[in-house]
Amino acid sequence: MSRCLVHGVRLVAAALLVPSGAFAQETEAHQYHPAAQEAISKIRSPFCPGQTLEICPSWQAEELRDSIDRWAGDGLTADSLIELVVATHGEEYRGFPKRSGTGLLAWLMPPAALVLGLGLVVLALRRLRGPATPASEQSGLTEEERERLDTALAELEAMEQTE
């Protein structure tokens, strides 16, 4: 047998003989300090563009998560941890804008745009309907025509009752 084939057979045999618990321990998620977990979920990864630090698979991200966990164990709050990472890596890695200063605009603009848009839709619908007119003006009947119509309706009702 060739060396590659022998090596492959050994790997397969080793995998079959290893207890399944060994793989389960490797794949279990690491339990971080609650403050660290909160901070990790609110930071964008400096190592994986477009991903949060929480799901970035790189070894650098793993090291940063472990550092954040250690700092949380030392008593830092989630907000302090976020500020520390942002100070080190840059503001663009903040997952959510601040709720003060210019970051406050990022929180206020979407609801304001929604309210403004709804107001414009209501205004446009009112203009499409035209001016509201009272019911008496909508019929276009004069007082004399209204009296004749009422008389005719009364005669019609009287005829229906006699039948």
Number of C-alpha atoms within 10 A of each C-alpha: 5 6 8 9 10 10 11 11 12 12 12 10 11 11 12 10 9 10 10 10 8 9 11 10 9 9 8 8 8 8 9 17 16 14 20 26 17 17 26 25 16 20 22 24 26 20 16 15 11 11 16 20 26 18 14 19 13 12 10 15 19 15 11 17 20 15 14 25 22 15 19 21 15 9 11 17 17 22 13 15 23 23 17 15 20 18 12 10 13 12 13 13 22 20 19 13 16 13 12 10 9 10 12 12 14 15 15 11 11 11 11 12 11 11 12 12 12 12 12 12 12 12 11 11 11 12 10 9 8 8 8 8 8 8 8 10 9 9 9 10 12 10 10 9 11 13 12 11 13 12 12 12 12 12 12 11 11 11 10 9 8 6 5
